[in-house]
Amino acid sequence: PRLLSRKDALIQRTRTGVQLILGCVPLLVIAGLIEGFLSPSAAPWWIKATTGLVTGVLLYAYWLGAGRQAPAATVERNAP
């Protein structure tokens, strides 16, 4: 923040906050759909357990990969 004005620092942090909120919205929608329709249903236990495992794996994959950028490609130059 010392290198930026207050306005610029606020804008930068606001963008980060909005990205976090937008990243949480799909997770909350999916959780709501599961809790609203699958949990109270008469579906067999194995369907509920499989859904839990699959969504858990997808959630961890999302957490580990979200916001990460691929490393920049390096260009090797041939020395004469």
PyMOL Python script that loads the backbone (N, CA, C, O; Angstrom):
from pymol import cmd

cmd.read_pdbstr("""\
ATOM      1  N   PRO A   1       0.805  -1.216   0.000  1.00  0.00           N
ATOM      2  CA  PRO A   1       0.000   0.000   0.000  1.00  0.00           C
ATOM      3  C   PRO A   1       0.840   1.269   0.000  1.00  0.00           C
ATOM      4  O   PRO A   1       0.362   2.315  -0.440  1.00  0.00           O
ATOM      5  N   ARG A   2       2.052   1.208   0.471  1.00  0.00           N
ATOM      6  CA  ARG A   2       2.860   2.429   0.509  1.00  0.00           C
ATOM      7  C   ARG A   2       3.242   2.898  -0.883  1.00  0.00           C
ATOM      8  O   ARG A   2       3.472   4.089  -1.092  1.00  0.00           O
ATOM      9  N   LEU A   3       3.314   1.990  -1.829  1.00  0.00           N
ATOM     10  CA  LEU A   3       3.672   2.368  -3.185  1.00  0.00           C
ATOM     11  C   LEU A   3       2.463   2.861  -3.970  1.00  0.00           C
ATOM     12  O   LEU A   3       2.620   3.489  -5.018  1.00  0.00           O
ATOM     13  N   LEU A   4       1.267   2.586  -3.479  1.00  0.00           N
ATOM     14  CA  LEU A   4       0.042   2.975  -4.167  1.00  0.00           C
ATOM     15  C   LEU A   4      -0.691   4.049  -3.372  1.00  0.00           C
ATOM     16  O   LEU A   4      -0.555   4.150  -2.153  1.00  0.00           O
ATOM     17  N   SER A   5      -1.463   4.839  -4.088  1.00  0.00           N
ATOM     18  CA  SER A   5      -2.320   5.788  -3.386  1.00  0.00           C
ATOM     19  C   SER A   5      -3.446   5.008  -2.711  1.00  0.00           C
ATOM     20  O   SER A   5      -3.665   3.839  -3.028  1.00  0.00           O
ATOM     21  N   ARG A   6      -4.150   5.638  -1.796  1.00  0.00           N
ATOM     22  CA  ARG A   6      -5.241   4.955  -1.108  1.00  0.00           C
ATOM     23  C   ARG A   6      -6.305   4.498  -2.091  1.00  0.00           C
ATOM     24  O   ARG A   6      -6.850   3.401  -1.970  1.00  0.00           O
ATOM     25  N   LYS A   7      -6.591   5.344  -3.058  1.00  0.00           N
ATOM     26  CA  LYS A   7      -7.603   5.010  -4.058  1.00  0.00           C
ATOM     27  C   LYS A   7      -7.180   3.778  -4.856  1.00  0.00           C
ATOM     28  O   LYS A   7      -7.973   2.854  -5.041  1.00  0.00           O
ATOM     29  N   ASP A   8      -5.941   3.763  -5.326  1.00  0.00           N
ATOM     30  CA  ASP A   8      -5.458   2.631  -6.118  1.00  0.00           C
ATOM     31  C   ASP A   8      -5.396   1.346  -5.290  1.00  0.00           C
ATOM     32  O   ASP A   8      -5.724   0.269  -5.787  1.00  0.00           O
ATOM     33  N   ALA A   9      -4.974   1.462  -4.028  1.00  0.00           N
ATOM     34  CA  ALA A   9      -4.927   0.292  -3.154  1.00  0.00           C
ATOM     35  C   ALA A   9      -6.334  -0.245  -2.900  1.00  0.00           C
ATOM     36  O   ALA A   9      -6.543  -1.458  -2.877  1.00  0.00           O
ATOM     37  N   LEU A  10      -7.299   0.659  -2.708  1.00  0.00           N
ATOM     38  CA  LEU A  10      -8.683   0.245  -2.491  1.00  0.00           C
ATOM     39  C   LEU A  10      -9.240  -0.457  -3.720  1.00  0.00           C
ATOM     40  O   LEU A  10      -9.917  -1.478  -3.598  1.00  0.00           O
ATOM     41  N   ILE A  11      -8.963   0.073  -4.889  1.00  0.00           N
ATOM     42  CA  ILE A  11      -9.433  -0.544  -6.131  1.00  0.00           C
ATOM     43  C   ILE A  11      -8.826  -1.933  -6.294  1.00  0.00           C
ATOM     44  O   ILE A  11      -9.521  -2.878  -6.668  1.00  0.00           O
ATOM     45  N   GLN A  12      -7.541  -2.057  -6.017  1.00  0.00           N
ATOM     46  CA  GLN A  12      -6.865  -3.349  -6.156  1.00  0.00           C
ATOM     47  C   GLN A  12      -7.451  -4.383  -5.192  1.00  0.00           C
ATOM     48  O   GLN A  12      -7.714  -5.520  -5.585  1.00  0.00           O
ATOM     49  N   ARG A  13      -7.653  -3.994  -3.952  1.00  0.00           N
ATOM     50  CA  ARG A  13      -8.199  -4.925  -2.955  1.00  0.00           C
ATOM     51  C   ARG A  13      -9.667  -5.247  -3.226  1.00  0.00           C
ATOM     52  O   ARG A  13     -10.124  -6.352  -2.935  1.00  0.00           O
ATOM     53  N   THR A  14     -10.399  -4.298  -3.776  1.00  0.00           N
ATOM     54  CA  THR A  14     -11.795  -4.546  -4.119  1.00  0.00           C
ATOM     55  C   THR A  14     -11.890  -5.589  -5.220  1.00  0.00           C
ATOM     56  O   THR A  14     -12.754  -6.465  -5.169  1.00  0.00           O
ATOM     57  N   ARG A  15     -11.024  -5.507  -6.201  1.00  0.00           N
ATOM     58  CA  ARG A  15     -11.020  -6.509  -7.273  1.00  0.00           C
ATOM     59  C   ARG A  15     -10.747  -7.902  -6.713  1.00  0.00           C
ATOM     60  O   ARG A  15     -11.384  -8.876  -7.115  1.00  0.00           O
ATOM     61  N   THR A  16      -9.807  -7.989  -5.794  1.00  0.00           N
ATOM     62  CA  THR A  16      -9.499  -9.275  -5.172  1.00  0.00           C
ATOM     63  C   THR A  16     -10.704  -9.800  -4.401  1.00  0.00           C
ATOM     64  O   THR A  16     -11.026 -10.985  -4.481  1.00  0.00           O
ATOM     65  N   GLY A  17     -11.364  -8.931  -3.662  1.00  0.00           N
ATOM     66  CA  GLY A  17     -12.542  -9.337  -2.897  1.00  0.00           C
ATOM     67  C   GLY A  17     -13.682  -9.803  -3.779  1.00  0.00           C
ATOM     68  O   GLY A  17     -14.353 -10.786  -3.462  1.00  0.00           O
ATOM     69  N   VAL A  18     -13.907  -9.107  -4.880  1.00  0.00           N
ATOM     70  CA  VAL A  18     -14.971  -9.497  -5.806  1.00  0.00           C
ATOM     71  C   VAL A  18     -14.649 -10.855  -6.426  1.00  0.00           C
ATOM     72  O   VAL A  18     -15.549 -11.675  -6.605  1.00  0.00           O
ATOM     73  N   GLN A  19     -13.399 -11.104  -6.752  1.00  0.00           N
ATOM     74  CA  GLN A  19     -13.015 -12.409  -7.301  1.00  0.00           C
ATOM     75  C   GLN A  19     -13.287 -13.525  -6.291  1.00  0.00           C
ATOM     76  O   GLN A  19     -13.746 -14.604  -6.666  1.00  0.00           O
ATOM     77  N   LEU A  20     -13.007 -13.270  -5.020  1.00  0.00           N
ATOM     78  CA  LEU A  20     -13.275 -14.276  -3.994  1.00  0.00           C
ATOM     79  C   LEU A  20     -14.766 -14.556  -3.869  1.00  0.00           C
ATOM     80  O   LEU A  20     -15.181 -15.710  -3.759  1.00  0.00           O
ATOM     81  N   ILE A  21     -15.562 -13.506  -3.887  1.00  0.00           N
ATOM     82  CA  ILE A  21     -17.013 -13.679  -3.782  1.00  0.00           C
ATOM     83  C   ILE A  21     -17.547 -14.449  -4.983  1.00  0.00           C
ATOM     84  O   ILE A  21     -18.344 -15.374  -4.827  1.00  0.00           O
ATOM     85  N   LEU A  22     -17.111 -14.071  -6.178  1.00  0.00           N
ATOM     86  CA  LEU A  22     -17.581 -14.758  -7.381  1.00  0.00           C
ATOM     87  C   LEU A  22     -17.114 -16.213  -7.426  1.00  0.00           C
ATOM     88  O   LEU A  22     -17.780 -17.059  -8.024  1.00  0.00           O
ATOM     89  N   GLY A  23     -15.990 -16.503  -6.806  1.00  0.00           N
ATOM     90  CA  GLY A  23     -15.525 -17.886  -6.734  1.00  0.00           C
ATOM     91  C   GLY A  23     -16.337 -18.725  -5.760  1.00  0.00           C
ATOM     92  O   GLY A  23     -16.421 -19.943  -5.914  1.00  0.00           O
ATOM     93  N   CYS A  24     -16.936 -18.088  -4.757  1.00  0.00           N
ATOM     94  CA  CYS A  24     -17.739 -18.811  -3.764  1.00  0.00           C
ATOM     95  C   CYS A  24     -19.172 -19.050  -4.220  1.00  0.00           C
ATOM     96  O   CYS A  24     -19.807 -20.005  -3.772  1.00  0.00           O
ATOM     97  N   VAL A  25     -19.688 -18.210  -5.092  1.00  0.00           N
ATOM     98  CA  VAL A  25     -21.089 -18.323  -5.510  1.00  0.00           C
ATOM     99  C   VAL A  25     -21.405 -19.695  -6.112  1.00  0.00           C
ATOM    100  O   VAL A  25     -22.389 -20.309  -5.699  1.00  0.00           O
ATOM    101  N   PRO A  26     -20.620 -20.207  -7.068  1.00  0.00           N
ATOM    102  CA  PRO A  26     -20.952 -21.531  -7.612  1.00  0.00           C
ATOM    103  C   PRO A  26     -20.914 -22.637  -6.555  1.00  0.00           C
ATOM    104  O   PRO A  26     -21.711 -23.574  -6.605  1.00  0.00           O
ATOM    105  N   LEU A  27     -19.994 -22.527  -5.606  1.00  0.00           N
ATOM    106  CA  LEU A  27     -19.906 -23.539  -4.556  1.00  0.00           C
ATOM    107  C   LEU A  27     -21.162 -23.541  -3.696  1.00  0.00           C
ATOM    108  O   LEU A  27     -21.678 -24.601  -3.343  1.00  0.00           O
ATOM    109  N   LEU A  28     -21.652 -22.350  -3.358  1.00  0.00           N
ATOM    110  CA  LEU A  28     -22.861 -22.259  -2.546  1.00  0.00           C
ATOM    111  C   LEU A  28     -24.094 -22.737  -3.305  1.00  0.00           C
ATOM    112  O   LEU A  28     -24.981 -23.356  -2.717  1.00  0.00           O
ATOM    113  N   VAL A  29     -24.157 -22.458  -4.593  1.00  0.00           N
ATOM    114  CA  VAL A  29     -25.291 -22.919  -5.404  1.00  0.00           C
ATOM    115  C   VAL A  29     -25.304 -24.447  -5.473  1.00  0.00           C
ATOM    116  O   VAL A  29     -26.353 -25.068  -5.300  1.00  0.00           O
ATOM    117  N   ILE A  30     -24.156 -25.044  -5.723  1.00  0.00           N
ATOM    118  CA  ILE A  30     -24.077 -26.508  -5.800  1.00  0.00           C
ATOM    119  C   ILE A  30     -24.426 -27.137  -4.456  1.00  0.00           C
ATOM    120  O   ILE A  30     -25.169 -28.117  -4.401  1.00  0.00           O
ATOM    121  N   ALA A  31     -23.892 -26.575  -3.373  1.00  0.00           N
ATOM    122  CA  ALA A  31     -24.202 -27.104  -2.045  1.00  0.00           C
ATOM    123  C   ALA A  31     -25.691 -26.979  -1.742  1.00  0.00           C
ATOM    124  O   ALA A  31     -26.284 -27.885  -1.156  1.00  0.00           O
ATOM    125  N   GLY A  32     -26.296 -25.866  -2.135  1.00  0.00           N
ATOM    126  CA  GLY A  32     -27.724 -25.681  -1.912  1.00  0.00           C
ATOM    127  C   GLY A  32     -28.567 -26.671  -2.690  1.00  0.00           C
ATOM    128  O   GLY A  32     -29.560 -27.185  -2.176  1.00  0.00           O
ATOM    129  N   LEU A  33     -28.177 -26.939  -3.921  1.00  0.00           N
ATOM    130  CA  LEU A  33     -28.916 -27.914  -4.727  1.00  0.00           C
ATOM    131  C   LEU A  33     -28.819 -29.320  -4.131  1.00  0.00           C
ATOM    132  O   LEU A  33     -29.805 -30.055  -4.087  1.00  0.00           O
ATOM    133  N   ILE A  34     -27.630 -29.678  -3.680  1.00  0.00           N
ATOM    134  CA  ILE A  34     -27.457 -31.003  -3.077  1.00  0.00           C
ATOM    135  C   ILE A  34     -28.267 -31.111  -1.791  1.00  0.00           C
ATOM    136  O   ILE A  34     -28.980 -32.094  -1.588  1.00  0.00           O
ATOM    137  N   GLU A  35     -28.164 -30.114  -0.929  1.00  0.00           N
ATOM    138  CA  GLU A  35     -28.882 -30.149   0.344  1.00  0.00           C
ATOM    139  C   GLU A  35     -30.386 -30.020   0.165  1.00  0.00           C
ATOM    140  O   GLU A  35     -31.156 -30.553   0.963  1.00  0.00           O
ATOM    141  N   GLY A  36     -30.806 -29.320  -0.871  1.00  0.00           N
ATOM    142  CA  GLY A  36     -32.231 -29.118  -1.080  1.00  0.00           C
ATOM    143  C   GLY A  36     -32.931 -30.283  -1.748  1.00  0.00           C
ATOM    144  O   GLY A  36     -34.100 -30.549  -1.466  1.00  0.00           O
ATOM    145  N   PHE A  37     -32.233 -30.981  -2.628  1.00  0.00           N
ATOM    146  CA  PHE A  37     -32.882 -32.034  -3.403  1.00  0.00           C
ATOM    147  C   PHE A  37     -32.372 -33.439  -3.078  1.00  0.00           C
ATOM    148  O   PHE A  37     -33.173 -34.365  -2.953  1.00  0.00           O
ATOM    149  N   LEU A  38     -31.077 -33.612  -2.941  1.00  0.00           N
ATOM    150  CA  LEU A  38     -30.543 -34.963  -2.762  1.00  0.00           C
ATOM    151  C   LEU A  38     -30.613 -35.429  -1.309  1.00  0.00           C
ATOM    152  O   LEU A  38     -31.020 -36.561  -1.045  1.00  0.00           O
ATOM    153  N   SER A  39     -30.229 -34.584  -0.379  1.00  0.00           N
ATOM    154  CA  SER A  39     -30.190 -34.998   1.029  1.00  0.00           C
ATOM    155  C   SER A  39     -31.544 -35.470   1.560  1.00  0.00           C
ATOM    156  O   SER A  39     -31.602 -36.522   2.196  1.00  0.00           O
ATOM    157  N   PRO A  40     -32.636 -34.737   1.325  1.00  0.00           N
ATOM    158  CA  PRO A  40     -33.921 -35.203   1.867  1.00  0.00           C
ATOM    159  C   PRO A  40     -34.606 -36.276   1.014  1.00  0.00           C
ATOM    160  O   PRO A  40     -35.663 -36.780   1.395  1.00  0.00           O
ATOM    161  N   SER A  41     -34.027 -36.627  -0.117  1.00  0.00           N
ATOM    162  CA  SER A  41     -34.678 -37.585  -1.016  1.00  0.00           C
ATOM    163  C   SER A  41     -34.554 -39.012  -0.484  1.00  0.00           C
ATOM    164  O   SER A  41     -33.824 -39.284   0.469  1.00  0.00           O
ATOM    165  N   ALA A  42     -35.280 -39.895  -1.124  1.00  0.00           N
ATOM    166  CA  ALA A  42     -35.244 -41.311  -0.756  1.00  0.00           C
ATOM    167  C   ALA A  42     -34.212 -42.073  -1.592  1.00  0.00           C
ATOM    168  O   ALA A  42     -34.309 -43.291  -1.742  1.00  0.00           O
ATOM    169  N   ALA A  43     -33.243 -41.367  -2.127  1.00  0.00           N
ATOM    170  CA  ALA A  43     -32.203 -42.008  -2.934  1.00  0.00           C
ATOM    171  C   ALA A  43     -31.411 -42.979  -2.062  1.00  0.00           C
ATOM    172  O   ALA A  43     -31.255 -42.751  -0.862  1.00  0.00           O
ATOM    173  N   PRO A  44     -30.916 -44.053  -2.655  1.00  0.00           N
ATOM    174  CA  PRO A  44     -30.109 -45.013  -1.885  1.00  0.00           C
ATOM    175  C   PRO A  44     -28.855 -44.347  -1.305  1.00  0.00           C
ATOM    176  O   PRO A  44     -28.360 -43.345  -1.820  1.00  0.00           O
ATOM    177  N   TRP A  45     -28.369 -44.936  -0.229  1.00  0.00           N
ATOM    178  CA  TRP A  45     -27.220 -44.358   0.465  1.00  0.00           C
ATOM    179  C   TRP A  45     -26.001 -44.281  -0.435  1.00  0.00           C
ATOM    180  O   TRP A  45     -25.205 -43.348  -0.322  1.00  0.00           O
ATOM    181  N   TRP A  46     -25.844 -45.256  -1.333  1.00  0.00           N
ATOM    182  CA  TRP A  46     -24.645 -45.279  -2.168  1.00  0.00           C
ATOM    183  C   TRP A  46     -24.649 -44.138  -3.177  1.00  0.00           C
ATOM    184  O   TRP A  46     -23.582 -43.659  -3.559  1.00  0.00           O
ATOM    185  N   ILE A  47     -25.811 -43.696  -3.612  1.00  0.00           N
ATOM    186  CA  ILE A  47     -25.867 -42.534  -4.510  1.00  0.00           C
ATOM    187  C   ILE A  47     -25.454 -41.277  -3.752  1.00  0.00           C
ATOM    188  O   ILE A  47     -24.709 -40.443  -4.266  1.00  0.00           O
ATOM    189  N   LYS A  48     -25.948 -41.157  -2.529  1.00  0.00           N
ATOM    190  CA  LYS A  48     -25.590 -39.992  -1.711  1.00  0.00           C
ATOM    191  C   LYS A  48     -24.094 -39.999  -1.385  1.00  0.00           C
ATOM    192  O   LYS A  48     -23.439 -38.958  -1.434  1.00  0.00           O
ATOM    193  N   ALA A  49     -23.559 -41.171  -1.053  1.00  0.00           N
ATOM    194  CA  ALA A  49     -22.136 -41.273  -0.728  1.00  0.00           C
ATOM    195  C   ALA A  49     -21.272 -40.988  -1.952  1.00  0.00           C
ATOM    196  O   ALA A  49     -20.258 -40.297  -1.852  1.00  0.00           O
ATOM    197  N   THR A  50     -21.671 -41.516  -3.102  1.00  0.00           N
ATOM    198  CA  THR A  50     -20.917 -41.266  -4.334  1.00  0.00           C
ATOM    199  C   THR A  50     -20.944 -39.789  -4.694  1.00  0.00           C
ATOM    200  O   THR A  50     -19.928 -39.225  -5.101  1.00  0.00           O
ATOM    201  N   THR A  51     -22.103 -39.166  -4.545  1.00  0.00           N
ATOM    202  CA  THR A  51     -22.207 -37.730  -4.812  1.00  0.00           C
ATOM    203  C   THR A  51     -21.296 -36.944  -3.877  1.00  0.00           C
ATOM    204  O   THR A  51     -20.637 -35.993  -4.297  1.00  0.00           O
ATOM    205  N   GLY A  52     -21.262 -37.341  -2.615  1.00  0.00           N
ATOM    206  CA  GLY A  52     -20.387 -36.676  -1.655  1.00  0.00           C
ATOM    207  C   GLY A  52     -18.918 -36.823  -2.006  1.00  0.00           C
ATOM    208  O   GLY A  52     -18.156 -35.859  -1.929  1.00  0.00           O
ATOM    209  N   LEU A  53     -18.520 -38.025  -2.389  1.00  0.00           N
ATOM    210  CA  LEU A  53     -17.119 -38.253  -2.758  1.00  0.00           C
ATOM    211  C   LEU A  53     -16.733 -37.484  -4.020  1.00  0.00           C
ATOM    212  O   LEU A  53     -15.669 -36.867  -4.079  1.00  0.00           O
ATOM    213  N   VAL A  54     -17.600 -37.525  -5.024  1.00  0.00           N
ATOM    214  CA  VAL A  54     -17.297 -36.835  -6.286  1.00  0.00           C
ATOM    215  C   VAL A  54     -17.218 -35.330  -6.068  1.00  0.00           C
ATOM    216  O   VAL A  54     -16.286 -34.682  -6.544  1.00  0.00           O
ATOM    217  N   THR A  55     -18.186 -34.771  -5.352  1.00  0.00           N
ATOM    218  CA  THR A  55     -18.146 -33.323  -5.118  1.00  0.00           C
ATOM    219  C   THR A  55     -16.967 -32.941  -4.226  1.00  0.00           C
ATOM    220  O   THR A  55     -16.410 -31.852  -4.365  1.00  0.00           O
ATOM    221  N   GLY A  56     -16.586 -33.828  -3.315  1.00  0.00           N
ATOM    222  CA  GLY A  56     -15.412 -33.555  -2.486  1.00  0.00           C
ATOM    223  C   GLY A  56     -14.132 -33.510  -3.298  1.00  0.00           C
ATOM    224  O   GLY A  56     -13.299 -32.625  -3.107  1.00  0.00           O
ATOM    225  N   VAL A  57     -13.976 -34.461  -4.202  1.00  0.00           N
ATOM    226  CA  VAL A  57     -12.793 -34.480  -5.075  1.00  0.00           C
ATOM    227  C   VAL A  57     -12.771 -33.244  -5.969  1.00  0.00           C
ATOM    228  O   VAL A  57     -11.728 -32.613  -6.142  1.00  0.00           O
ATOM    229  N   LEU A  58     -13.924 -32.903  -6.535  1.00  0.00           N
ATOM    230  CA  LEU A  58     -13.993 -31.709  -7.390  1.00  0.00           C
ATOM    231  C   LEU A  58     -13.710 -30.432  -6.600  1.00  0.00           C
ATOM    232  O   LEU A  58     -13.082 -29.506  -7.112  1.00  0.00           O
ATOM    233  N   LEU A  59     -14.174 -30.389  -5.355  1.00  0.00           N
ATOM    234  CA  LEU A  59     -13.925 -29.215  -4.517  1.00  0.00           C
ATOM    235  C   LEU A  59     -12.435 -29.052  -4.238  1.00  0.00           C
ATOM    236  O   LEU A  59     -11.901 -27.948  -4.344  1.00  0.00           O
ATOM    237  N   TYR A  60     -11.766 -30.137  -3.885  1.00  0.00           N
ATOM    238  CA  TYR A  60     -10.327 -30.049  -3.636  1.00  0.00           C
ATOM    239  C   TYR A  60      -9.556 -29.700  -4.902  1.00  0.00           C
ATOM    240  O   TYR A  60      -8.580 -28.953  -4.844  1.00  0.00           O
ATOM    241  N   ALA A  61      -9.978 -30.225  -6.032  1.00  0.00           N
ATOM    242  CA  ALA A  61      -9.330 -29.866  -7.299  1.00  0.00           C
ATOM    243  C   ALA A  61      -9.519 -28.381  -7.584  1.00  0.00           C
ATOM    244  O   ALA A  61      -8.601 -27.717  -8.065  1.00  0.00           O
ATOM    245  N   TYR A  62     -10.699 -27.864  -7.292  1.00  0.00           N
ATOM    246  CA  TYR A  62     -10.977 -26.440  -7.480  1.00  0.00           C
ATOM    247  C   TYR A  62     -10.100 -25.600  -6.559  1.00  0.00           C
ATOM    248  O   TYR A  62      -9.522 -24.601  -6.986  1.00  0.00           O
ATOM    249  N   TRP A  63     -10.002 -26.007  -5.298  1.00  0.00           N
ATOM    250  CA  TRP A  63      -9.180 -25.254  -4.347  1.00  0.00           C
ATOM    251  C   TRP A  63      -7.707 -25.260  -4.739  1.00  0.00           C
ATOM    252  O   TRP A  63      -7.024 -24.243  -4.612  1.00  0.00           O
ATOM    253  N   LEU A  64      -7.223 -26.386  -5.207  1.00  0.00           N
ATOM    254  CA  LEU A  64      -5.809 -26.475  -5.559  1.00  0.00           C
ATOM    255  C   LEU A  64      -5.482 -25.771  -6.869  1.00  0.00           C
ATOM    256  O   LEU A  64      -4.349 -25.329  -7.063  1.00  0.00           O
ATOM    257  N   GLY A  65      -6.451 -25.660  -7.766  1.00  0.00           N
ATOM    258  CA  GLY A  65      -6.173 -25.097  -9.080  1.00  0.00           C
ATOM    259  C   GLY A  65      -6.725 -23.715  -9.332  1.00  0.00           C
ATOM    260  O   GLY A  65      -6.312 -23.062 -10.289  1.00  0.00           O
ATOM    261  N   ALA A  66      -7.638 -23.249  -8.514  1.00  0.00           N
ATOM    262  CA  ALA A  66      -8.277 -21.957  -8.774  1.00  0.00           C
ATOM    263  C   ALA A  66      -7.292 -20.811  -8.571  1.00  0.00           C
ATOM    264  O   ALA A  66      -6.583 -20.750  -7.567  1.00  0.00           O
ATOM    265  N   GLY A  67      -7.264 -19.917  -9.535  1.00  0.00           N
ATOM    266  CA  GLY A  67      -6.425 -18.738  -9.419  1.00  0.00           C
ATOM    267  C   GLY A  67      -4.965 -18.969  -9.742  1.00  0.00           C
ATOM    268  O   GLY A  67      -4.163 -18.037  -9.681  1.00  0.00           O
ATOM    269  N   ARG A  68      -4.619 -20.157 -10.074  1.00  0.00           N
ATOM    270  CA  ARG A  68      -3.219 -20.443 -10.399  1.00  0.00           C
ATOM    271  C   ARG A  68      -2.984 -20.180 -11.875  1.00  0.00           C
ATOM    272  O   ARG A  68      -3.832 -20.472 -12.717  1.00  0.00           O
ATOM    273  N   GLN A  69      -1.852 -19.639 -12.165  1.00  0.00           N
ATOM    274  CA  GLN A  69      -1.496 -19.386 -13.550  1.00  0.00           C
ATOM    275  C   GLN A  69      -0.413 -20.369 -13.968  1.00  0.00           C
ATOM    276  O   GLN A  69       0.459 -20.739 -13.181  1.00  0.00           O
ATOM    277  N   ALA A  70      -0.493 -20.774 -15.202  1.00  0.00           N
ATOM    278  CA  ALA A  70       0.526 -21.675 -15.730  1.00  0.00           C
ATOM    279  C   ALA A  70       1.857 -20.932 -15.781  1.00  0.00           C
ATOM    280  O   ALA A  70       1.885 -19.735 -16.066  1.00  0.00           O
ATOM    281  N   PRO A  71       2.955 -21.624 -15.511  1.00  0.00           N
ATOM    282  CA  PRO A  71       4.254 -20.957 -15.588  1.00  0.00           C
ATOM    283  C   PRO A  71       4.527 -20.474 -17.009  1.00  0.00           C
ATOM    284  O   PRO A  71       4.147 -21.114 -17.990  1.00  0.00           O
ATOM    285  N   ALA A  72       5.180 -19.354 -17.086  1.00  0.00           N
ATOM    286  CA  ALA A  72       5.500 -18.785 -18.398  1.00  0.00           C
ATOM    287  C   ALA A  72       6.473 -19.699 -19.132  1.00  0.00           C
ATOM    288  O   ALA A  72       7.375 -20.286 -18.534  1.00  0.00           O
ATOM    289  N   ALA A  73       6.271 -19.803 -20.414  1.00  0.00           N
ATOM    290  CA  ALA A  73       7.165 -20.630 -21.227  1.00  0.00           C
ATOM    291  C   ALA A  73       8.532 -19.953 -21.299  1.00  0.00           C
ATOM    292  O   ALA A  73       8.637 -18.741 -21.484  1.00  0.00           O
ATOM    293  N   THR A  74       9.553 -20.751 -21.151  1.00  0.00           N
ATOM    294  CA  THR A  74      10.902 -20.202 -21.227  1.00  0.00           C
ATOM    295  C   THR A  74      11.451 -20.403 -22.627  1.00  0.00           C
ATOM    296  O   THR A  74      11.217 -21.426 -23.271  1.00  0.00           O
ATOM    297  N   VAL A  75      12.168 -19.424 -23.069  1.00  0.00           N
ATOM    298  CA  VAL A  75      12.782 -19.490 -24.393  1.00  0.00           C
ATOM    299  C   VAL A  75      14.270 -19.715 -24.192  1.00  0.00           C
ATOM    300  O   VAL A  75      14.951 -18.921 -23.543  1.00  0.00           O
ATOM    301  N   GLU A  76      14.761 -20.804 -24.753  1.00  0.00           N
ATOM    302  CA  GLU A  76      16.187 -21.084 -24.641  1.00  0.00           C
ATOM    303  C   GLU A  76      16.886 -20.563 -25.888  1.00  0.00           C
ATOM    304  O   GLU A  76      16.450 -20.789 -27.016  1.00  0.00           O
ATOM    305  N   ARG A  77      17.953 -19.879 -25.651  1.00  0.00           N
ATOM    306  CA  ARG A  77      18.733 -19.350 -26.775  1.00  0.00           C
ATOM    307  C   ARG A  77      20.000 -20.181 -26.917  1.00  0.00           C
ATOM    308  O   ARG A  77      20.659 -20.532 -25.939  1.00  0.00           O
ATOM    309  N   ASN A  78      20.303 -20.472 -28.133  1.00  0.00           N
ATOM    310  CA  ASN A  78      21.526 -21.234 -28.396  1.00  0.00           C
ATOM    311  C   ASN A  78      22.722 -20.297 -28.327  1.00  0.00           C
ATOM    312  O   ASN A  78      22.769 -19.266 -28.998  1.00  0.00           O
ATOM    313  N   ALA A  79      23.670 -20.675 -27.513  1.00  0.00           N
ATOM    314  CA  ALA A  79      24.886 -19.871 -27.400  1.00  0.00           C
ATOM    315  C   ALA A  79      25.767 -20.137 -28.615  1.00  0.00           C
ATOM    316  O   ALA A  79      25.861 -21.278 -29.069  1.00  0.00           O
ATOM    317  N   PRO A  80      26.415 -19.102 -29.150  1.00  0.00           N
ATOM    318  CA  PRO A  80      27.273 -19.323 -30.336  1.00  0.00           C
ATOM    319  C   PRO A  80      28.491 -20.151 -30.028  1.00  0.00           C
ATOM    320  O   PRO A  80      29.298 -20.417 -30.918  1.00  0.00           O
TER     321      PRO A  80
END
""", "prot")
cmd.dss("prot")
cmd.show_as("cartoon", "prot")
cmd.util.cbc("prot")
cmd.orient("prot")
